[in-house]
Amino acid sequence: MNTYLDYQLITRDLARSLDRTSKQATVSRDTKYYLDNIGKVKSIDEFMKNDRLFKYAMKAFGLEDMAYAKAFMKKALTEGVDKPDSFANKLTDKRYAEFVKAFNFARYGELATTYNAAQHDVPTNFNLQVGITYTQQGLSFVQDEVGYYIGNISSVKSIDDLMADSRLLYVAMGAFGLDAKKETPERIREMLEGGVSDPNSPANKLSDLGDKRYANFVAAFDFAQYGADTTSKDAVQSIVPKQFITAVGLTTIIPRAEYTKAESEYYKANIGKVTSSYDLVNDKRLLRVAMAAYGLDMDAEDPKTIRKMLDGGITDPNSPANKSGNKAYIAFVTAFDFAQFGWDTATRDAVQKDTLNLYTAKSQFGLIKPGSDYVAAETAYYNANVVKLGSIDDLMADKRLLNYALTAYGLDPTRETPARIRQLLEGGITDPNSLANKSGSKNYVAFVTAFNFAQYGEKAMTRSQAQQPATDKYVRQTLEQDAGKTNEGVRLALYFQRKAPTLTNWYEVLADKALSQVVRTALGLPEAFAKADIDKQVKLFESKFNIKDFADPVKLGKFITRYTTMYELNNPSSPQMSAATILFAQPTTVGVSTDLLFAMQRLKF
């Protein structure tokens, strides 16, 4: 049975068959030209003017016969596929939408022929995420409260000290899900004085009842056990502020520790050289640290305004800083009060120690908006290294790059475990039941889509729809066309094998002449059946075969086997089959079935 055998010879080792096709002189030459030049195309007009590139691309998507209709294709490309009512999306033939999606000038402009999500979307998203993160409602309040906590918690030496400062108490309790404003002072004191060493302490008794918030709070502020040293513990100094930020629902971006350290060391080494507001404003690295420590973004401020604020001081109620009503500016000018302290300003503890401590602590908690210098440096590193990634392992091994990528999609690197990230990436997004898809998080799906090693392997970071995938399609189209020159049934079988796994309903089959021809042939239906009512055709197809089964390679293989058998019976390619056709061309209810005939034929080989 030649149709079946020819199909099997090609698909038994499809990769090898495709490789042979790709090495044909004409195919190899045209593909090389395409890959060498498609990335240079920056517009629809450039694309369509290069006839060689355009025809290659059209053939890749099975649209070779429409290569002449440039006005038609230009309309499709111009409108894109983002809108449901775009020209390509309204066409019944989905190949046009697939073509436009691959060459998506409407969305990506001049990047259309080189677009890769990991290369192009991530840097853009990172910049957007920085803006979104530091415009969150309540951020200013949290910055103020955590800043106050950082600056004053070390002075607390007893329960009385903590109870006496409502702002400190609010942050301390808020970190553990407790609202100091709703709790009575007597209850708070009772909990703190009882500690957690005694299993019968008030906090532990609550914990036994299922509410562990007070026990966690008291364990951090365990004055009963640690006395005056309590607030020097890491749990109080670092963990409490971090948990408070999380508890109020804010997300922050924590800069690399190496960056914070370098900026802090530069500040420490050079701030003593500053003798005026002019000196400070003209040293961007010093100014950035100084302003960031008090919640100000140097990049968002005019240098003239900064000098005006500094020169006005804060002694005069009508100074620019005081009149602004901006607490951050007032705190900044109070520390750098050149108007009052002159040349000695930078030698004061407020400048030398307090400002630096605020900067390093706030950076540690992500309460300082990353400056343009930091964003530029991280983006440059990302761009230089993302194209080198060839696997999930590569991505996981580069923490700097991974953190940048996670942040770009609104994911907090400090809250995502390496194990979970790996599970997400390994699951990919092709399977509806993958971890990313089942999570219900658009952020996870977008991240895994950009770093889709599960589907594209080592080419994931360099893959562009308009490049290698297009050439792969071109080679496949050529393989099918070559097969069709000797046996049209083989071409149709190869086409069906390629398209069937993506089908979701029978209407898609009827919309494609080649697919519907294969199905009618496999089911033994006459060509005249194609003229029947569409809904009736669909109903019959549904009664014969579950279209979802085409996604199963085994069931799809059996269906194509039946098709090639029936095709050979209807279109005999040898004298022997002609004789068999006489016997079995008509549907049989008794005697030798078509399936048995096929089985007998296979025994000959």
N, C-alpha and C positions, 0 to 999 in steps of 0.2 A: 504494500500500500504506500505508493510514493509520497503522497501528501503528508501522511503521518511520519514516515521515515525522514523526509527532508526537514520537517519541523523539528524532529528529535535531534537530528544531526547538528542543527543550529543551536538549540536550547540546552542540549546536554551539557555543554560547556559554553554558556553564553558569553562569558568574559573573553574567552579565546576567540569566539566568532567575531565579537565586536573589535577585538584587537586586530584581527586580520583585515577587517573592513577599514579600520583607521589607518592601516599601513598602505592601503591602495594609493598609488601615486597621486591621483587627482584629489582624493579626500585629504591626504596628508598635506599636500600643497595648499589647498584651500583653507584647511584648519589653521595652519601656521600663519597664513596671511590674516585670518580673522583674529586670532589671539594677539598678533603683533600690532593690530590696528584698532580693535574695538574700544580699547581703553582710552584712545585719543579722541573719541567721539564725544562731544559736549552738548549736542543739541539734536532735536528731531530732524532739523533740516540737514545737518551734517550726516546724520545716519542714513537718510533717504537718498542723499546725493551720491553716496558711495554705493554704487550698484552691486559691487561684489560682496560687500559686507551685508547689505540689506537682503540680498537673495539668499545668502548663506543662512542668515538668521530666520528668514521666512521658511526655508526648507526645514530647519531644525524643529520648527513647531508645526510641521505638516501643512504649511500654508504656501508652498512653493507656487501653486497655480494662481495665487492672488498677488504675486510680487509686482504685477503690472499696475494694480489698483492703488497707486500711491496716495491719491487724495483720500480714498477710503481709509487706508491705514494711518494716514496723518491725523485724521479726525479721531480715530481710536486712541492713538498715542497721546494726542493733545488733551483729551478728556480724562485719561488715566482709568484707574479701576477703584479708586477710593470711594466714589459715590455709587450707590446701587443703580442709579438711573443713568450712569455714564454709557456712552455709545457701545463700548466693548462688552459691558455687563449685560446690556439689553439684547445682544446678539445670541441666538440659540446655540450657535457653535461656540463652545467654551474655549476652543483653541485660541481665539482672538484675545480673550481676557488673559489667558496664560501668557501669550506673547507680550501683551502690554504690561503685565506684572513683571516680566523679566526685564523689559526695557522701560522702566517706570520714570520717564522724564517728567511727568506731571508731578510726581512726589519728590524726586531727588535731584531734578535739574541736571546740571552738568556732571553730577556724581553718578548718574543713572547706570553708566556702563562699568563702573568700578565699585559700586556700593556694596559694602559689607557691614552688617549691623554692629559687629564688635569693633570695627575700625571707625565707623562714622557716627553711629548713634551714641555710643558710650561717652565720648568726650562732651558731646552736646548735652546729654542727659546729666552729666556730672555738674556742669556749669548751672543748669537749670535747678538741680537739686540743692546746690549751695544757696541759691536765691530763695527757693521754697522753704528750706529748713530754717533760715534766719529771718523769715517773715511770719513765723507761726504765732498765732494768738497766744498771749501770755508769756512769750519768750523774754520780753524786757523785765517783767516782774520776777521771773525765775532767775534771770541774770543778777538782778539786784539782791534778791534774797540769798542766793547761793554765794554771791560775792561778799555779802555781809557775814554770812556763816563762816566762810573761809578766813576772813579777816579777824573774827572775834572769838571763834570757838576755843582757841588755845588758852584764852584768859579765864575760861570757866574751870573752877577747881572743886566745885561742890554741887550738890543738888540745889541748894539755895541760889547759887549763881545761875544755873540753867533755868530755874523757875522764874527768876527775876527778869529774864530777857525773853520776851514773847516772840521776837523774830527768830532767835536761835531755837527756841522750843518748837516753833511751828515747823521749821525745816527738819529738826531732829525727829519729831514724831511723824511728820509727813512721809519721811523716807520709809516708814514701816506701815503705811496705810492708815495712820491714826491722825485725827484732826484735833490739834491742841485747842482749837476754839470751841470744840463741842465737848471736851472732857473737863471735868471739874478739877481744880488745883489739888483738892484733897485726894482724889483718886490717882492722879499722876504721881503725887508725892508718895502715896502708899505703895504704889508699884515700884518706884525707884528705890525706896528705902528697904523693901523686901528683897531686892536683888533676885538672882536666879540660882544661887548655890543651894538653897534650901528647897527640896522638892515640894514643900508645902507653902512656898511663898505665894503671894497673891497673883503674880504674873504666871507662875507655873501652874497654879490651879486653873487659871483661865485657859492655859494651853491644853490641859487635860480635857477641857470641855470642847476643844476644837478650835479655839481662837488663839493663834500663836503670835499675833501682832505685838501684844504687850511684852511677851517673853523675849521676842527678837529685839525690841526697842531697849528693854532693860539690859539685855546681854551686851548690847553695844555701849550703853551708858551705865555700866555697873559700878557706880560709886561705892556701893556696899563692899565690893571686893578690891577695887583699884584706887579708891580715894581720889586724891588730887591728880594722879597720873592718868585718870580715865580718858581725858580728852586728847591725850598725846597718842593714843592707839590709832592704828591704821583704819580700824572699823569706823572710828569717829571722824578722822581727818579726810579719808578718801571714799570709803564705801557709802557713808551716809549721803554726801552730795550726789553721787551717781544714782543711788536709789531714789532720791527725791526727784531728780530730773525724770527718771523713768516713771515714777508714781504719778506725776502730774500729766503724763502722756506726751511729753516732748521727745523729739528725736534730735540728735546733734551729730556733728561731724568732728571726730577727734583727729587732729593732725598727727602725723608720724612723730614719735618721740624724738627721733634724730633731728627733725626740723625744729621742734620746740627747744631742744637743748642747744642747737646751734644759734638760734636767735637770742636765747637767754644769755649765752656766753658772750655774744657780740655786744649785747646791751650792757652787761656787767663790765666789760672791758672798755667801753667807749662813752658811757653816759657821763662819766666824770669830766670829760673834755668839753661838755656843753656849757656855755656861759650865757647864752641868750636864747630867746624864742627863735631867732633867725637860725642859730646853729641846729636847734632841734628839728625845725621844719625842713631844713635842707638835708638832713640825714634820714632818708626814708626808712631804713631798717630800724633805727632808734624810735622814730616817730610812730611807726606801725605798732611796735611793742607797747609804747607808752599809752597810745590811744586805746589799743585793744584791751589793755588791762582794766580800763574803765568803761568798756562796752561801746566804744566808738570805732567806726570803720573808716580808716584813713582814706580808702579809695573812694568813699562816698562824700568826702568833704573837700571843699576848696581850700588850698593852702593859705589864701588871703584871709579866709574866715578863721582858720585855725590860729593864725598869728594875731588876729584881732582879738580873739577870745583870750589867748595867753597874755597879751600885752595889757588887757583891761583888768586882769586879776579878778579877785573876788571880794576885796575889802569894800569897794564902792558898791552899794546896793543897785546902782544903775549901770554897772559894768555889763558888757555884752553877755558874759556867761550867766550872770545873775538874772538879767532881763530875759534870757532865752527860756528860763524855767526848765532847762534840760538837766536832769540830775547827773547824767553821765558827764556832760561838759563841765558842770560845776565841780564834780569830784576830780576830773582831770586837771582843771586849772588850779584847784586847791593844792594838788600835789606839785604842779609845775608853776608855782606862782612867782614868775620872774618879776612881776610888778612890785611885789613886796620884798623878795629875797635877792633879786638881782643875780650877780655872778655866783652867789653861794647856793642858788636853788638846787643844782644837780648834786650837791654834796649832802643834802638832807636825807634822813632815813626814809621819808615819804617817797623819795625818788629812787634812792639806792636799793632799799630793801622792800618796802611795801608794794611798790609798783611791780617789781620783778616777781615777788611772791604771788601777787594777784594774776599776773600774766601766765606764769607756769601752772598755777592751780586751775585757772579757768580753761587753759588749753587742755589740760588733762581731762576735763569734763566736757569738752566740746562746746563751751559757752562763748568761744571767740569765733566769729565768722572767718573762715579761711580767706586770707587776702589774695589779691590778684597774683602776687609773686608765688604763693604756695600753689594755687590752682594751675598756674602756667608750668611750674616745675613738675607737678604730678602728671599733668597732661602730656608734657614732653616725654616723660619716662614711659607713660602708658603707650603713646604712639610708637615709640622706638622699640618696644618689647612685645606688644600684643601680637604682631605678625610672626613672632618666633615661636608662639605656643603651638604645640602639635598634639596635645592631649590634656585630659583632665588633670593628670599628675603635674604637668607643667604649670597649669594655672594655679593649682593648690600650693605648689612649691614657692611661688612668687607672691608673698603676702602683700607687698606694696601694690602690685598690679591687681590682685584679687580684691583688696579693700577698696580700691578706686572703682572697680567694676560693680561691686555690691552697692556702694554708695550711689553710683549713677542710677541705680534702679530703686532707690529709696529703701535699701536694706542696710541695717546697722551691723557692721562687721563685728562689733563687740557682743552682739546678741545671737549671731548665727554661728553655730558650732561647725567645725570642719566636717564632721561626720554627716551632718544634715546637708551641707552644701554639696558634698560628693554624691549623696543619694539623689539629690535634685538633678544634678548634671548627668549622672549615669542613667536616670530614668528618661531623660529627654522630654520631648513634648509631642512626639508622634502618637504614642499610646494614650488614649483618653483616660486610662487608669494610672498613668504615671504620677509620681508624687507631686510634681509641679501642677499638673492639671487638676488633681483631686484636692489640692490645698485651697483652691478657690481664691488664691492671691494673684492678682494681675502682675504684681511686682516679680514674683517667682517665675511666672510664665515668661515674662519679658526677658528676664535675666537668662533663663535656660535657652530661650530662643536665640539670643545673641551668641551664647557660648554653647552651640549645639554640637558638641563633640560626639554625642550619642548617635547622631544621624550622619554627620559629615566627616567624622574622624579627624585626621591630621590636617585636612584642608579647611576646617571650620573657620579659621581666622583669616583666611585669604580668599575664600570662596566668594564669587560674585555671580549672581543669577545670569548676568549677561555674558559671562565668560565661560568657564569650564562646563557648567551645567548645559549651556547652549551647545557647546561642541559635542558633549555626550549625546544630546538629543539628535544632533545632526548625523552622527555616526550611526545611531540606532535607526533613524529614518532611512539612511542609505542602505543599511543591512536589509531592512524590510523591502525597500524598492528593488534591490538586487534579487532577493528571493522571489519577488513577484514577476520578474522577467521570465522565469522558468515555470513558476507555479503560483498563480494568484491566490490559491487556497492557503499556501504557506504564508504569504504576505498578510493575509487577513488574520490568520491564526496568531502570528507574531504581534500584530497590532492589537488584537483582542487581549493577548497575554499582558501587554503593557498597560492597557487602559482599564481592563475589567476590575482590578483590585480597588480602584478609586471610586467605582460607581456606587451610588447610594439609592437610586430608584430606577425603574424601568423606563421612565420618560427620558432619562439621559441616554438610554440605549436607542430609543426610537429617534432621538434627535441626531444621531450619528448613523449615516447610511451603512458604513462598514460594520459597526457593532451590531446593528439590527440584522444585517445580512448573515452574520455569523450565527446569531441566536436562532433565526428562522431555519437556517440550514441544519443546525444541531438538533432542533426540535422536529425536523422533518416537515416544516410548513412550506407551502408553495409561495412563490414570489407574489402571487395575487393577494396573499394575506396582508401584505404591506399597505394595501388600499383600504383595509377595514378600519372601522372607527378606532381611534387611538386608545380610548379607554378600554375598549374590548380587547385590543391587543395586549395591553398591560395586564388586564385581568387574567388572560390566558397564560401569559408569561409567569405571573405570580403563582398560578396553580401548578406550574411545571417545575419551577426552580426558585429558591430563595436567593435573591440577589446578593445578600450579605455573604453568602457562601463563596462568592468570587474572591473574597479577601483571604480565604483558606487556600494555600498553594495546592494542596492535595485535591480538593474538590474542583478547583479551577482546572487543574491538569486533566481530570477525568472529563470535564466538560469539553475541553479543547480536543481531547482524544476522540470524543464522540463527533465533534464538528469535523475533524480531519477525515474520519471514516465516512461520514455522510457526504462530505464534499467530494471525496474520491469516487464514491458510488455515482454521484450526479455528474462528475466531470472526470471520467476515467482517463488516466494518463498512460495506460498500457493496454495491449490487446487482451491480456488476461483479465484486467479489471472490467473491460467492456463486456466480456462474457459473464462476469459476476454481476454486472449491472443489469443484464437482461433478466437474471434470476431474482435479483433482490432490490431492484430499483423501487418497487412499490412497497408500501408498508405491509409487513407480514404479521399475521396473527397466529400462524401455525408454521411448522417447519423450522428452518434455520434462521435465527434472528440476526439482525445487523451486528449486535455485540458479539455473538458467537462467531460470525464471519470474521470479524476483526481479530478475535482471539486466535482463530485458525490461521489467519494470514500471518500473524506474528510468529507462529511456530516455524515458519519457513526460514527465519533469520537467526 
